[in-house]
Amino acid sequence: MKRVLALVLAAAVSAAAQPAASDIDVSGICGHTQGRPGPTLGFKPPTARSADLEPPSADGLANFIRTTIDPTSWDADGAAILGIERRLEVTQSAENLKRVLALVAFLEARFERTVVVDADVYAVSPSLAGELSPGILTAEAARSLDDAAADPKTAALLHSLRISLRSSQRGHQSALKSRTMVQDRAALVAPGAAILDPRQGRLEEGASLDVRPWIGLDGSVVAEIQLAVAKMRSVESFELPAESGGPLALPVQDILDVRTVAYLPAGSRVLVALMPAGADHPGWSLAVVVQARVEAGKSPAPPDTAAMNFRAFDIGTLLALPVEFAGPRLGAAEIGWAPVNTSEIEMPGADARTNPETLVQLLHNLVSPESWQNDGAVADCLGDQLVVYGPPALLDAVATYLATLERPGAAGIAVDNWAIALPTAEWAARRDLLQRPGGFTDELFGELMSAVQAGHGRLVATSGAVGRPCNRNVVSSGTRRRVLHRWIAEVAPGSSAATPVIEPADDGFSFAFDPSPTSNGALSPGLQGQWARIGEPKRLEGVGKCGPLQVVEGEESTFEVMASVPAGRPFLAGTAVIGEGEKAEVMVFLVRARPLASK
């Protein structure tokens, strides 16, 4: 009987030691695509985006498993692991195969999490706008905004967009109307013959949202947000002589353009931008409110990987940021205007991004170096996940270190702007106080706004936005016109024709900021702003086959703040004289920078 029992046990041990083969589908991990951006309305399309992360490969996943799960066992006869496209071919002992499957299930649950981003655009009355400030809305403020939207006299919900996607993916959602129109002519010239070929263009209006979220270490979301809203104000028919090709359609649109990187804590709504509204809501403001939540994937709950000494960390924000958004140029640049060029702001750019190899090397050098040498600990970056294998003390130390990398300015900084036109006499009376170093006191700011409300000045624009440090964030609102400002003559023997050139002329308010905290508690907004006002284009008759032109006149002013300023206190960023004679006014630009507290 004992001999039989020994034989049975030996057979069981032999069976357990025999390699078992398995074909594992890892498309939930290695099929993690980045996504593509959609069309952008409004001003100049973005020219910079956050870095795309290299998606995990099956081969890279196989190498990580080989170095962490019983590394010496892979040298045994019959043991093997191979990554092919989005599958793993594994041959191992039953016990180690179970560990491989557990790790794959754990990683799938990480990569299958879904981030749901909601973006709402409200038009809000001046009284309501005065109660709002960019940043994380309190529950009471969010409820008040929704309640106000039920009364068209106080607010209106203009657009509501939702995107569901994985962390580090880029997605697009839009609600658009489009129309085609004859936008210009192309001159086709040959010896003895010439024609003007009409060219149609498509113009869109509505709302367009590009978003790329990352899940943070604390479970919140950091999102790269690019939102554009365009509203058709009118389409003007510009008459041309028959020999110049007939009428052209010159559209006029009201534009809102927001490009920022925002911190979105779970369960909170964030007012990411507050900008002047267009002609449909004169004197009102547009409020852009964004919220995000993280939903678990559909895979079964993973086993307890703590017992296996594995832990995964969300590091997308460390690898993909910062990002530099190029700001629009207001004014009619092609006609000789010299508007602010936000690309001149010095930014750390792509060189400041942490690459996966550098991050792993930092851990080896700075976080329990002896564990990496003596305990067989391993760290590897798989997409936006840092997966670490090692003793629990090392895993805790890695978590603490990563938190210090992400923490500085994690919630971001809000920048508020006010453009106020003061009569010259009012400016002369307040000049010394307004230019006092150190910013405004609350009392002085309150007195100035009370004077404006009493008719001793005009609040031209109030605006604001939130952004994370080391990212150039850009917000603009205004009006875009298309103007016919020159012709290009095409000449051949015995024939000639001229092509009309249509260019945009934008006005409104735009500012770009690269905020950062300083060691003494002050803030450096890294801000450049511009205000431009363009009058109605005037017709200028042409000569010969070069038809009439349009000329524009207007005013603009710019301001720049690169120095450190007191946190939370308005200060004078710049002034400019607008108008002439008795209509002359002094445009006063006030800016306030304030840190946002993490929830």
C-alpha positions in Angstrom: 0.0 0.0 0.0 2.8 2.4 0.9 4.5 1.6 -2.4 1.3 2.4 -4.3 0.9 5.7 -2.5 4.5 6.6 -3.2 4.1 5.9 -6.9 0.9 8.1 -7.0 2.7 11.0 -5.3 5.7 10.6 -7.6 3.4 10.7 -10.6 1.6 13.8 -9.3 4.9 15.6 -8.7 6.2 14.6 -12.1 3.0 15.9 -13.7 3.3 19.2 -11.9 6.9 19.5 -13.1 6.0 18.8 -16.7 5.9 22.0 -18.8 2.3 23.1 -19.7 1.7 25.1 -22.8 -0.7 28.0 -23.1 -1.6 30.5 -25.8 -2.5 33.8 -24.0 -4.3 36.7 -25.7 -2.8 40.0 -24.6 -4.5 42.3 -27.0 -6.0 44.1 -24.0 -2.5 45.2 -23.1 -0.6 45.3 -26.4 -3.5 46.6 -28.5 -3.4 50.0 -26.8 -3.4 52.5 -29.6 -2.8 56.2 -29.2 -5.8 57.5 -31.3 -5.8 60.4 -33.7 -6.9 64.0 -33.3 -10.0 65.2 -35.1 -10.6 68.5 -36.9 -10.1 71.8 -35.0 -12.4 74.8 -35.5 -11.5 78.4 -35.0 -8.0 79.9 -35.0 -4.8 78.4 -36.3 -4.8 74.6 -35.7 -2.6 73.3 -32.9 1.0 72.7 -33.9 2.2 70.9 -30.8 0.8 68.0 -28.7 2.0 65.8 -25.9 4.3 63.0 -26.7 2.9 59.7 -27.9 3.9 56.8 -25.6 5.3 53.6 -27.1 2.5 51.0 -26.6 3.4 47.8 -24.9 4.6 45.1 -27.3 4.0 41.4 -26.8 7.8 40.9 -27.0 8.5 43.5 -24.4 5.8 41.9 -22.1 7.5 38.5 -22.6 10.9 39.9 -21.6 9.4 41.4 -18.5 7.8 38.1 -17.5 11.0 36.2 -18.2 13.0 38.5 -15.8 10.4 38.6 -12.9 8.6 35.3 -12.7 11.1 32.6 -11.5 13.9 33.8 -13.9 16.0 30.7 -13.6 13.2 28.4 -14.6 13.2 29.7 -18.2 16.6 28.1 -18.7 15.1 24.6 -18.0 14.3 22.2 -20.8 11.0 22.9 -22.4 10.4 26.3 -20.7 9.8 29.2 -23.2 7.9 32.4 -23.7 7.5 34.1 -27.0 5.6 37.3 -27.9 3.9 37.2 -31.3 1.8 40.2 -32.4 -0.8 40.4 -29.6 -0.3 36.9 -28.1 2.0 35.1 -25.8 3.1 31.5 -26.4 4.1 30.2 -23.0 5.5 26.8 -21.9 6.2 26.5 -18.2 5.4 24.5 -15.1 1.8 24.6 -14.0 2.7 26.7 -10.9 4.6 29.3 -12.9 2.1 29.4 -15.7 -0.5 30.2 -13.1 1.7 33.2 -12.0 2.0 34.3 -15.6 -1.8 34.2 -16.1 -2.2 36.2 -12.8 0.2 38.9 -13.9 -1.5 39.2 -17.4 -4.9 39.5 -15.7 -3.6 42.2 -13.4 -2.1 44.2 -16.3 -5.2 43.8 -18.4 -7.3 45.3 -15.6 -5.0 48.3 -15.5 -5.0 48.9 -19.3 -8.8 48.4 -19.7 -9.7 51.2 -17.3 -11.9 53.8 -19.1 -11.7 57.5 -18.6 -15.0 59.3 -19.3 -14.6 63.0 -20.0 -17.5 65.4 -20.1 -17.1 69.0 -21.4 -20.0 71.5 -21.2 -19.9 75.0 -22.6 -22.3 77.6 -21.0 -23.1 81.1 -21.9 -23.4 83.0 -18.5 -24.7 86.5 -17.7 -22.3 89.1 -16.3 -23.8 88.7 -12.8 -23.2 85.0 -12.8 -19.7 85.3 -14.5 -18.7 87.6 -11.6 -19.4 84.8 -9.2 -17.3 82.3 -11.1 -13.5 81.8 -11.1 -11.5 79.2 -13.1 -10.6 76.2 -10.9 -12.3 73.3 -9.1 -15.9 74.2 -8.5 -17.4 73.6 -5.2 -20.5 71.5 -5.1 -22.6 74.6 -4.4 -21.1 76.5 -7.4 -21.6 73.6 -9.7 -25.2 73.3 -8.6 -25.8 77.0 -9.0 -24.5 76.9 -12.6 -26.9 74.1 -13.5 -29.8 75.8 -11.9 -29.0 79.1 -13.7 -28.9 77.2 -17.0 -32.6 76.6 -16.6 -33.3 80.4 -16.8 -32.3 81.8 -20.2 -31.9 85.2 -18.5 -28.9 84.0 -16.5 -27.3 81.2 -18.4 -27.6 78.7 -21.2 -26.0 75.3 -21.9 -24.7 75.7 -25.5 -22.8 72.5 -26.0 -22.3 69.2 -24.2 -19.7 66.7 -25.4 -18.6 63.3 -23.9 -15.6 61.1 -24.8 -14.8 57.6 -23.3 -11.3 56.3 -23.9 -8.4 54.7 -22.2 -5.7 56.5 -20.3 -3.1 58.1 -22.7 -5.3 57.6 -25.7 -6.3 60.7 -27.8 -9.9 61.0 -28.7 -12.2 63.3 -30.6 -15.9 64.3 -30.3 -17.7 67.0 -32.3 -21.1 68.3 -33.0 -20.9 70.3 -36.2 -22.8 71.9 -39.0 -21.0 72.5 -42.3 -21.7 74.4 -45.4 -19.8 74.9 -48.7 -19.3 78.2 -50.4 -17.3 79.8 -53.2 -14.3 81.0 -51.2 -11.9 82.1 -54.0 -10.8 81.7 -57.6 -7.8 80.1 -59.1 -6.4 81.8 -62.2 -5.6 79.3 -65.1 -3.6 81.0 -67.8 -2.3 79.7 -71.1 -1.0 81.6 -74.2 -4.0 83.5 -75.6 -6.5 82.3 -73.0 -7.2 82.7 -69.3 -10.0 81.8 -67.0 -10.8 82.1 -63.3 -11.7 78.7 -61.8 -14.1 79.0 -58.8 -13.0 77.0 -55.7 -15.4 75.8 -53.1 -14.5 75.5 -49.4 -16.2 74.0 -46.4 -16.9 76.0 -43.3 -17.9 74.3 -40.0 -19.6 75.7 -36.9 -20.4 74.0 -33.7 -18.2 72.4 -31.0 -15.1 70.2 -31.4 -13.2 68.5 -28.6 -9.9 66.8 -28.6 -8.8 65.2 -25.3 -6.1 63.0 -24.1 -6.4 61.9 -20.4 -3.9 60.3 -18.1 -4.8 58.6 -14.8 -2.7 60.1 -12.0 -1.1 58.3 -9.1 -3.9 59.5 -6.8 -6.6 58.2 -9.1 -7.4 61.7 -10.5 -7.2 62.6 -14.2 -4.8 65.0 -15.9 -6.1 65.8 -19.4 -4.8 67.6 -22.4 -7.8 69.5 -23.6 -8.3 71.2 -26.9 -11.8 72.6 -27.3 -13.0 74.9 -30.1 -16.4 76.5 -30.5 -17.4 78.4 -33.7 -20.7 80.2 -34.3 -21.5 81.7 -37.7 -22.4 85.3 -37.4 -22.9 86.2 -41.1 -21.8 85.4 -44.6 -21.1 88.5 -46.6 -21.3 88.5 -50.3 -18.4 90.5 -51.7 -19.3 91.6 -55.2 -16.6 91.4 -57.9 -16.8 92.4 -61.6 -17.6 89.7 -64.1 -14.0 89.8 -65.4 -12.8 89.1 -61.8 -15.0 86.1 -61.4 -18.2 87.3 -59.7 -19.1 87.4 -56.0 -17.2 85.8 -53.2 -18.5 84.5 -49.8 -16.7 86.0 -46.9 -17.9 84.5 -43.6 -17.7 86.0 -40.1 -17.5 83.7 -37.1 -17.4 84.0 -33.4 -14.7 81.8 -32.0 -13.7 80.2 -28.7 -10.4 78.3 -28.6 -9.1 76.5 -25.4 -5.9 74.5 -25.3 -4.8 73.6 -21.9 -3.6 70.7 -19.6 -5.9 70.5 -16.6 -6.0 68.6 -13.4 -9.5 66.9 -13.0 -10.0 65.3 -9.6 -12.4 62.5 -9.4 -16.0 63.6 -8.7 -15.3 67.3 -9.3 -16.2 69.7 -12.0 -13.5 72.1 -13.1 -14.1 75.5 -14.8 -11.1 75.4 -17.2 -11.8 78.6 -19.0 -14.0 81.7 -18.8 -13.9 84.0 -21.9 -16.0 86.7 -23.5 -19.0 85.5 -25.5 -19.8 86.4 -29.1 -22.5 88.4 -30.8 -25.3 86.0 -29.8 -24.7 86.9 -26.1 -23.3 90.4 -26.0 -21.7 91.2 -22.7 -21.9 87.6 -21.5 -19.1 85.1 -21.0 -18.5 81.5 -22.1 -17.7 79.1 -19.3 -16.1 75.7 -20.2 -16.6 73.1 -17.5 -14.9 69.7 -17.6 -15.1 66.7 -15.4 -13.7 63.2 -15.6 -14.1 59.8 -14.0 -12.3 56.5 -14.2 -14.3 53.3 -14.8 -13.0 49.8 -14.2 -12.5 47.5 -17.2 -14.7 44.5 -18.1 -12.0 41.9 -17.3 -12.5 39.8 -14.2 -11.1 41.2 -11.0 -7.3 40.4 -11.0 -5.8 38.2 -8.2 -3.9 39.7 -5.3 -0.6 40.6 -7.0 0.7 41.9 -3.7 1.5 38.3 -2.8 3.5 38.1 -6.0 5.4 41.3 -5.2 4.1 43.2 -8.2 2.8 46.7 -8.3 1.8 49.0 -11.2 2.0 52.8 -11.2 0.3 55.3 -13.6 3.2 57.4 -15.0 1.6 58.9 -18.2 1.9 62.5 -17.0 5.7 62.0 -16.3 6.4 60.6 -19.8 4.1 62.6 -22.0 4.3 66.1 -20.6 5.0 69.0 -21.0 3.2 70.1 -24.1 3.5 73.5 -25.9 0.4 74.8 -27.5 1.0 77.5 -30.2 -1.3 80.4 -29.7 -3.3 82.2 -32.4 -2.1 85.5 -33.8 -4.8 88.2 -33.6 -5.0 91.1 -36.0 -4.5 91.0 -39.7 -0.9 89.8 -39.8 -0.6 89.6 -43.6 -1.4 93.3 -43.9 1.5 94.4 -41.7 0.2 94.0 -38.2 2.7 92.7 -35.6 0.7 90.7 -33.1 2.1 88.8 -30.2 3.9 85.5 -31.1 3.3 83.2 -28.2 5.8 80.7 -29.6 8.5 83.0 -28.2 7.8 82.0 -24.7 10.8 79.9 -23.5 9.6 76.4 -22.7 11.3 73.3 -21.6 9.6 71.4 -24.4 10.1 67.8 -25.4 13.6 67.7 -23.9 12.1 68.1 -20.4 10.0 64.9 -20.8 11.1 61.9 -18.8 11.8 59.0 -21.0 11.1 55.4 -19.7 14.8 54.5 -19.6 15.7 57.6 -17.5 12.8 56.9 -15.1 13.9 53.3 -14.5 17.5 54.5 -14.1 16.4 57.1 -11.5 14.7 54.3 -9.5 17.8 52.2 -9.6 20.1 55.0 -8.4 17.9 56.8 -5.9 15.3 54.3 -4.5 16.8 51.5 -2.4 19.8 50.8 -4.7 20.6 47.6 -2.8 17.3 46.0 -3.5 17.8 46.2 -7.3 21.2 44.5 -6.8 20.4 41.9 -4.1 16.7 41.1 -4.2 16.2 40.5 -8.0 13.9 43.6 -8.2 12.9 44.6 -11.7 11.2 47.8 -13.1 9.9 48.3 -16.6 7.7 50.8 -18.4 4.8 49.3 -20.4 3.0 52.1 -22.1 1.8 54.5 -19.4 2.4 51.9 -16.7 5.5 51.4 -14.6 5.4 47.8 -13.4 7.8 47.0 -10.5 8.7 43.6 -9.0 10.4 43.4 -5.7 9.9 43.2 -1.9 7.1 45.2 -0.3 9.4 47.8 1.2 10.9 48.6 -2.2 7.4 48.9 -3.7 6.4 51.4 -1.0 9.6 53.4 -1.6 8.9 53.6 -5.3 5.4 54.8 -4.7 6.7 57.6 -2.4 9.4 58.7 -4.9 7.0 58.8 -7.8 4.6 61.0 -5.7 7.4 63.5 -5.2 7.9 63.7 -9.0 4.3 64.3 -9.7 3.4 66.5 -6.8 4.9 69.9 -7.6 2.1 72.0 -9.0 0.0 68.9 -9.6 -3.3 70.7 -9.3 -2.2 73.6 -11.5 -2.5 77.3 -11.4 -5.4 79.5 -12.4 -4.8 82.8 -14.2 -7.6 85.5 -14.2 -7.5 88.5 -16.6 -9.5 91.8 -16.7 -9.3 94.3 -19.5 -10.8 97.6 -18.3 -11.0 100.8 -20.4 -10.8 103.9 -18.2 -11.4 107.5 -19.3 -8.1 109.4 -19.3 -9.2 111.5 -16.3 -10.1 108.4 -14.3 -6.7 106.8 -15.2 -4.9 110.0 -14.2 -6.6 109.9 -10.8 -5.9 106.3 -10.1 -2.5 105.9 -11.9 -0.3 105.9 -8.8 -2.4 103.4 -6.9 -2.7 101.1 -9.9 1.0 101.1 -10.6 2.0 100.5 -7.0 4.4 97.5 -6.8 3.3 94.4 -5.0 -0.1 94.1 -6.6 -3.6 95.3 -5.4 -5.1 95.0 -2.1 -8.6 93.5 -2.1 -10.0 97.0 -1.1 -8.3 98.7 -4.1 -9.5 96.1 -6.5 -13.0 96.3 -5.1 -13.0 100.1 -5.5 -11.8 99.9 -9.1 -14.6 97.4 -10.0 -17.2 99.5 -8.2 -16.1 102.6 -10.2 -16.4 100.6 -13.4 -19.9 99.5 -12.4 -20.8 103.1 -11.7 -19.9 104.1 -15.2 -16.4 105.5 -14.6 -14.9 102.9 -17.0 -15.8 99.9 -19.1 -15.1 96.2 -18.4 -14.0 95.2 -21.9 -13.3 91.6 -21.2 -13.0 89.2 -18.2 -11.3 85.9 -18.8 -9.4 83.2 -17.1 -8.1 79.6 -17.4 -6.4 76.8 -15.5 -3.2 75.0 -16.5 -0.5 72.9 -15.1 3.1 74.2 -14.7 5.6 73.6 -17.5 2.9 73.5 -20.1 2.1 76.4 -22.4 -1.7 76.8 -22.1 -3.6 79.0 -24.6 -7.1 80.5 -24.5 -8.7 82.8 -27.1 -12.1 84.2 -27.9 -13.1 86.7 -30.5 -14.3 87.2 -34.1 -12.8 85.9 -37.3 -13.4 87.7 -40.6 -12.1 86.7 -44.0 -11.0 89.7 -46.1 -9.9 90.1 -49.7 -6.6 91.9 -49.3 -4.5 91.2 -52.5 -4.5 89.7 -55.9 -1.8 87.6 -57.6 -1.5 88.3 -61.3 -0.8 85.4 -63.7 0.5 86.4 -67.1 1.1 84.5 -70.4 1.6 85.8 -73.9 -1.6 87.3 -75.1 -3.5 86.6 -71.8 -3.6 87.5 -68.1 -5.8 86.9 -65.0 -5.6 87.6 -61.3 -6.2 85.2 -58.4 -7.9 86.8 -55.3 -6.2 86.0 -52.0 -8.4 85.7 -48.9 -6.8 86.0 -45.5 -8.2 86.0 -41.9 -8.4 89.0 -39.7 -9.1 88.1 -36.1 -10.0 90.3 -33.1 -10.8 89.6 -29.5 -8.7 88.6 -26.5 -6.0 85.9 -26.3 -3.5 84.9 -23.7 -0.9 82.2 -23.3 0.6 81.2 -20.0 3.2 78.9 -18.6 2.6 79.0 -14.9 5.1 77.9 -12.2 5.3 78.2 -8.4 8.5 79.7 -6.9 10.3 78.8 -3.7 9.1 81.8 -1.8 5.4 81.1 -2.3 5.0 83.6 -5.2 3.9 82.6 -8.7 5.4 83.2 -12.1 2.5 83.1 -14.7 4.8 83.3 -17.7 2.0 85.2 -19.4 1.6 86.9 -22.8 -1.7 88.5 -23.7 -3.1 90.4 -26.6 -6.2 92.4 -27.3 -7.2 93.4 -30.8 -10.2 95.3 -32.2 -10.7 95.5 -36.0 -13.4 97.6 -37.7 -15.6 96.7 -40.6 -13.5 96.1 -43.7 -13.7 98.9 -46.3 -13.9 98.4 -50.1 -11.1 99.8 -52.2 -11.7 99.6 -55.9 -9.1 97.9 -58.1 -7.6 98.6 -61.4 -7.9 96.5 -64.6 -8.3 92.8 -64.1 -7.1 93.1 -60.5 -10.5 93.7 -58.8 -11.3 95.6 -55.6 -9.6 95.0 -52.3 -10.7 95.3 -48.6 -8.8 97.3 -46.1 -9.1 97.1 -42.4 -8.3 99.4 -39.5 -8.2 98.7 -35.9 -6.3 98.8 -32.6 -4.3 96.3 -30.6 -2.3 96.0 -27.5 -0.1 93.4 -25.9 1.2 92.7 -22.4 3.7 90.3 -20.9 4.4 89.1 -17.4 7.4 86.9 -16.8 8.4 88.0 -13.3 7.2 86.5 -10.0 4.1 88.0 -8.6 2.2 87.6 -5.3 -0.1 84.6 -5.3 -3.8 85.4 -5.3 -3.4 89.2 -5.7 -4.4 91.2 -8.8 -1.6 93.3 -10.4 -1.2 95.6 -13.3 0.2 93.7 -16.3 0.1 96.5 -18.8 -1.7 99.6 -20.2 -2.4 101.0 -23.7 -4.1 104.1 -25.0 -6.9 103.4 -27.4 -9.0 105.9 -29.4 -8.2 109.5 -30.1 -9.2 112.9 -28.8 -12.2 113.0 -26.6 -12.8 109.3 -27.2 -9.3 108.3 -26.0 -9.3 105.7 -23.2 -6.6 103.9 -21.3 -6.9 100.1 -21.5 -5.8 98.6 -18.2 -4.9 94.9 -18.1 -5.1 93.2 -14.7 -3.9 89.7 -14.0 -4.2 87.4 -11.0 -2.4 84.1 -10.6 -3.4 81.7 -7.8 -2.5 78.0 -7.1 -5.2 75.4 -7.1 -5.4 73.0 -4.2 -5.6 69.3 -4.9 -8.8 67.7 -3.7 
